[in-house]
Amino acid sequence: MAAATAVDSPPPPAAPAGDLLAGHGLTRELRSGLLAQAEAIAPRLRLPLRAARGGQAGQWLGAGIGASLEFQDHRQYQPGDDPRYLNWAAYARTGQHTMKMYREEVSPRLDLVMDCSTSMFLTPAKARRALEIFSFVHACAARAGALLRVHLVDPNNAVEIPIDSMRSHSWDPLPSANRMAPPALDRVPWRAQSLRVIITDLLYPVPPQDVLAPVLHATGRAIIFCPWSVAEAEPDWDGQIELRDCESSERRLFQMSAAMRERYVAGYRRHFELWSEACAGRGIPFARLAEDGPLLDCLLKSALPAGAVEVAQG
């Protein structure tokens, strides 16, 4: 499913990727303001990062055996165990080799992916919402000391961008691939045990399981934030109109009746019901965030009940 927009004249030439956000008024100055807004929300709501852990010292307690000062338990020695964690005092008393177990202090791994399909920037409000979510994830990662990696994806590519470019807002969406295929999530180098946060509008005619397969092929958890627009969910089509597919720029004339519009709306709703069912069956928090209203209100209304965010403690 790709979003379509009504047009009265031939579409203009495709804008360079760097002009896409600026064309919606999303200048670097405004994007800086969105990040500041996100940083103000991060102390109240956060990503559920506790299940994602990395490999270097940090502030989050993992489930593995490590060298932090917090004692966890004892267990019997097994061949291959690190002898540094043998409890020699207990051995002197009992003659049994036992292991001291500590909770490992680690930094969580966070793999953030932004879908750069043209439909993600269908309206200025939708484009802004997508950037607000992007900034919120960045702010949560920074606050948690997470090991963040960021990729921009389209149907053909997955391009990693430097973390510094997020704060300086010197990144731009990828050039339009001019296709309705899903983003190339199979080209993202997902890290083991990472939290995979995907920002995408899901407007592509592909079964959810085909899109989710590369995300779940390695150990880790996923969250999907899905910005959406009223223009795509409940269009005001009536009578003879010309539609241009925002992904392919294909143009067609339609005599749009009320029945046709109702079928479209029903198909749109069913599309997202299938996504909701697929994510629920795989334990993936799935939050659809409307383009209107303050970001905090939207997160509290949609993302918190879905488990995509949680209330920050302390």
C-alpha positions as CSV (number, residue, x, y, z in Angstrom):
1,M,0.0,0.0,0.0
2,A,1.5,3.3,-1.0
3,A,0.1,6.7,-0.2
4,A,-1.5,8.6,-3.1
5,T,-2.0,12.3,-3.5
6,A,-4.4,14.2,-5.7
7,V,-2.9,16.5,-8.2
8,D,-4.2,19.0,-10.7
9,S,-1.1,19.4,-12.8
10,P,2.0,17.4,-13.8
11,P,4.2,16.6,-10.9
12,P,7.4,18.7,-10.5
13,P,10.7,17.0,-11.0
14,A,11.8,15.0,-7.9
15,A,13.5,17.3,-5.4
16,P,17.0,16.5,-4.3
17,A,17.1,14.6,-1.0
18,G,18.6,17.5,0.8
19,D,15.7,19.7,-0.2
20,L,13.0,17.3,1.0
21,L,12.8,18.4,4.6
22,A,13.5,22.0,3.9
23,G,10.6,22.0,1.5
24,H,8.4,21.2,4.4
25,G,9.9,24.0,6.5
26,L,11.9,21.5,8.5
27,T,15.1,23.5,8.5
28,R,18.1,22.6,10.6
29,E,17.1,25.3,13.1
30,L,13.7,23.8,13.5
31,R,15.1,20.3,13.7
32,S,17.4,21.5,16.5
33,G,14.2,22.6,18.3
34,L,12.7,19.1,17.8
35,L,15.7,17.6,19.4
36,A,15.5,19.9,22.4
37,Q,11.8,19.0,22.7
38,A,12.7,15.3,22.7
39,E,15.4,15.8,25.3
40,A,12.8,17.4,27.5
41,I,10.5,14.4,27.1
42,A,13.3,11.7,27.7
43,P,13.4,12.2,31.5
44,R,9.6,11.3,31.6
45,L,9.4,8.5,29.0
46,R,12.2,6.2,27.8
47,L,12.7,3.2,25.5
48,P,12.5,-0.3,27.1
49,L,16.3,-0.8,26.8
50,R,16.8,-3.2,29.6
51,A,16.7,-6.2,27.3
52,A,19.4,-4.9,25.1
53,R,23.0,-5.0,26.2
54,G,26.4,-4.4,24.7
55,G,29.9,-5.4,25.5
56,Q,31.5,-2.6,27.4
57,A,31.0,-1.1,30.9
58,G,28.0,1.1,31.3
59,Q,25.1,2.0,33.6
60,W,22.6,-0.8,32.9
61,L,22.6,-4.1,34.7
62,G,22.6,-7.1,32.4
63,A,21.7,-10.7,33.0
64,G,25.2,-12.2,32.3
65,I,28.1,-13.0,34.5
66,G,30.5,-10.2,34.7
67,A,32.9,-8.2,36.9
68,S,30.6,-5.6,38.5
69,L,30.4,-5.2,42.3
70,E,26.9,-6.4,42.6
71,F,26.8,-10.0,43.8
72,Q,24.1,-12.1,42.3
73,D,24.3,-15.8,43.3
74,H,26.4,-19.0,43.4
75,R,26.3,-22.0,41.2
76,Q,28.3,-25.2,40.7
77,Y,31.5,-25.0,38.6
78,Q,31.2,-26.3,35.0
79,P,34.1,-27.2,32.7
80,G,35.0,-24.1,30.7
81,D,34.0,-21.6,33.4
82,D,36.4,-18.7,34.1
83,P,38.5,-19.7,37.1
84,R,38.7,-16.1,38.2
85,Y,35.2,-16.4,39.5
86,L,35.8,-19.5,41.6
87,N,34.8,-19.1,45.3
88,W,37.9,-20.4,47.0
89,A,36.6,-19.6,50.4
90,A,33.6,-21.9,49.8
91,Y,35.9,-24.6,48.4
92,A,38.0,-24.5,51.5
93,R,34.9,-25.1,53.6
94,T,33.1,-27.7,51.4
95,G,35.6,-29.1,49.0
96,Q,33.2,-28.2,46.1
97,H,34.0,-25.9,43.3
98,T,31.4,-23.1,43.1
99,M,31.3,-20.0,41.0
100,K,30.5,-16.5,42.1
101,M,28.1,-14.8,39.8
102,Y,27.8,-11.1,39.4
103,R,25.4,-9.0,37.3
104,E,27.3,-7.6,34.4
105,E,27.2,-3.8,34.0
106,V,26.9,-3.1,30.3
107,S,25.7,-0.4,27.9
108,P,22.6,-1.4,25.9
109,R,22.9,-1.6,22.1
110,L,20.4,0.4,20.1
111,D,20.0,0.1,16.3
112,L,17.9,2.9,15.0
113,V,16.5,2.7,11.4
114,M,14.7,5.5,9.6
115,D,12.6,4.6,6.6
116,C,13.3,7.2,3.9
117,S,10.5,6.3,1.5
118,T,8.8,9.3,0.0
119,S,5.5,8.5,1.7
120,M,7.2,9.2,5.1
121,F,7.3,12.9,4.0
122,L,3.8,13.0,2.5
123,T,2.7,16.0,4.4
124,P,4.7,18.6,6.5
125,A,3.0,17.3,9.6
126,K,3.8,13.7,8.9
127,A,7.4,14.6,8.1
128,R,7.7,16.5,11.3
129,R,6.3,13.7,13.3
130,A,8.8,11.2,11.8
131,L,11.6,13.6,12.8
132,E,10.2,14.0,16.3
133,I,10.2,10.3,16.8
134,F,13.8,10.1,15.4
135,S,14.9,12.8,17.8
136,F,13.1,11.2,20.7
137,V,14.9,7.8,20.1
138,H,18.2,9.7,19.9
139,A,17.5,11.5,23.1
140,C,16.6,8.3,24.9
141,A,19.8,6.6,23.7
142,A,22.0,9.5,24.9
143,R,20.3,9.6,28.3
144,A,20.7,5.9,28.8
145,G,24.3,5.8,27.5
146,A,23.3,3.4,24.8
147,L,25.6,2.2,22.1
148,L,23.7,3.8,19.2
149,R,24.0,3.1,15.5
150,V,21.7,4.8,13.0
151,H,20.8,3.7,9.4
152,L,18.7,5.5,6.8
153,V,17.0,2.9,4.5
154,D,15.1,2.9,1.3
155,P,14.1,-0.1,-0.9
156,N,17.7,-0.4,-2.2
157,N,20.1,0.8,0.5
158,A,20.9,1.0,4.2
159,V,23.3,3.8,4.9
160,E,24.8,4.3,8.3
161,I,25.1,8.0,9.4
162,P,27.5,9.3,12.0
163,I,25.9,10.0,15.4
164,D,27.4,13.5,15.4
165,S,25.3,14.3,12.3
166,M,22.1,13.7,14.3
167,R,23.0,16.4,16.8
168,S,24.2,18.8,14.1
169,H,21.3,17.9,11.8
170,S,23.6,17.6,8.9
171,W,22.0,14.4,7.6
172,D,19.3,14.3,4.9
173,P,17.0,11.5,3.7
174,L,18.2,9.2,1.0
175,P,17.2,10.1,-2.6
176,S,13.9,8.6,-3.5
177,A,14.2,5.1,-4.9
178,N,11.0,5.6,-6.8
179,R,9.6,2.2,-5.9
180,M,6.9,0.8,-3.7
181,A,9.1,-2.0,-2.2
182,P,9.7,-2.1,1.5
183,P,12.9,-0.6,3.0
184,A,16.0,-2.8,2.7
185,L,16.0,-4.0,6.3
186,D,17.9,-7.1,5.2
187,R,20.9,-4.8,4.5
188,V,21.1,-3.4,8.0
189,P,23.9,-5.0,10.0
190,W,21.8,-5.7,13.1
191,R,23.9,-6.3,16.2
192,A,23.3,-9.3,18.5
193,Q,21.2,-8.5,21.5
194,S,20.3,-5.0,20.3
195,L,17.1,-3.1,20.6
196,R,16.0,-2.5,17.0
197,V,13.9,0.7,16.7
198,I,12.3,1.1,13.2
199,I,10.5,4.3,12.2
200,T,8.4,3.5,9.1
201,D,4.9,4.2,7.8
202,L,4.5,0.6,6.5
203,L,2.9,1.8,3.3
204,Y,4.1,-1.0,1.0
205,P,2.1,-4.0,-0.3
206,V,4.2,-6.7,1.3
207,P,3.2,-9.2,4.0
208,P,4.4,-8.2,7.5
209,Q,6.3,-11.5,8.0
210,D,8.4,-10.8,4.9
211,V,9.4,-7.4,6.3
212,L,10.0,-8.6,9.8
213,A,12.1,-11.7,9.0
214,P,15.5,-9.9,8.6
215,V,14.8,-7.9,11.7
216,L,14.4,-11.0,13.9
217,H,17.0,-13.2,12.4
218,A,19.4,-12.6,15.2
219,T,18.9,-12.3,19.0
220,G,17.4,-9.0,19.9
221,R,14.2,-7.1,20.3
222,A,12.4,-4.8,17.9
223,I,10.0,-1.8,18.2
224,I,8.1,-0.2,15.4
225,F,7.1,3.5,15.5
226,C,4.7,4.2,12.6
227,P,3.8,7.8,11.8
228,W,0.6,8.3,9.9
229,S,-1.4,11.0,8.2
230,V,-5.1,11.7,8.1
231,A,-4.7,12.4,4.4
232,E,-3.7,8.7,3.8
233,A,-6.1,7.2,6.4
234,E,-9.3,9.1,5.5
235,P,-8.8,10.9,2.2
236,D,-11.4,13.4,1.0
237,W,-11.6,12.0,-2.5
238,D,-14.8,12.7,-4.4
239,G,-15.8,12.7,-8.0
240,Q,-13.2,12.7,-10.8
241,I,-9.7,13.2,-9.5
242,E,-6.2,12.5,-10.7
243,L,-4.0,10.6,-8.3
244,R,-0.2,10.5,-8.2
245,D,1.5,7.7,-6.4
246,C,4.0,9.5,-4.1
247,E,6.5,6.7,-4.4
248,S,6.5,5.9,-8.2
249,S,5.0,9.2,-9.5
250,E,2.6,7.2,-11.6
251,R,-0.6,9.2,-12.4
252,R,-4.1,7.9,-13.0
253,L,-7.5,9.4,-13.4
254,F,-10.3,8.0,-11.2
255,Q,-14.0,8.6,-10.9
256,M,-14.0,8.2,-7.2
257,S,-17.4,7.1,-5.7
258,A,-18.3,6.9,-2.1
259,A,-18.1,3.1,-2.4
260,M,-14.6,3.1,-3.8
261,R,-13.4,5.4,-1.0
262,E,-15.0,3.2,1.6
263,R,-13.2,0.2,0.1
264,Y,-9.9,2.0,0.2
265,V,-10.4,3.0,3.9
266,A,-11.4,-0.6,4.8
267,G,-8.3,-1.9,3.0
268,Y,-6.1,0.7,4.8
269,R,-7.5,-0.3,8.2
270,R,-7.1,-4.0,7.4
271,H,-3.5,-3.5,6.4
272,F,-2.6,-2.1,9.8
273,E,-4.7,-4.7,11.6
274,L,-2.5,-7.3,9.9
275,W,0.6,-5.5,11.0
276,S,-0.7,-5.2,14.6
277,E,-1.5,-8.9,14.7
278,A,1.9,-9.8,13.2
279,C,3.8,-7.7,15.7
280,A,1.7,-9.0,18.7
281,G,2.5,-12.5,17.7
282,R,6.2,-11.8,17.6
283,G,6.3,-9.7,20.8
284,I,7.1,-6.5,18.9
285,P,5.7,-3.3,20.4
286,F,3.9,-1.5,17.6
287,A,2.9,2.1,18.0
288,R,1.1,4.2,15.4
289,L,1.6,7.9,16.0
290,A,-0.7,10.4,14.4
291,E,0.8,13.4,12.8
292,D,-1.2,15.9,14.9
293,G,-0.8,17.0,18.5
294,P,2.2,17.3,20.8
295,L,4.7,14.4,20.7
296,L,4.4,13.8,24.4
297,D,0.6,13.4,24.2
298,C,1.0,11.1,21.2
299,L,3.5,8.9,23.0
300,L,1.3,8.7,26.1
301,K,-1.7,7.8,24.1
302,S,-0.3,5.3,21.6
303,A,3.3,4.3,22.5
304,L,3.0,3.8,26.2
305,P,0.0,1.3,26.1
306,A,1.8,-0.6,23.3
307,G,5.0,-1.1,25.4
308,A,7.0,0.9,22.9
309,V,8.0,3.3,25.7
310,E,7.9,3.1,29.5
311,V,7.7,5.6,32.3
312,A,11.2,6.7,33.3
313,Q,12.1,6.0,36.9
314,G,14.1,8.6,38.8
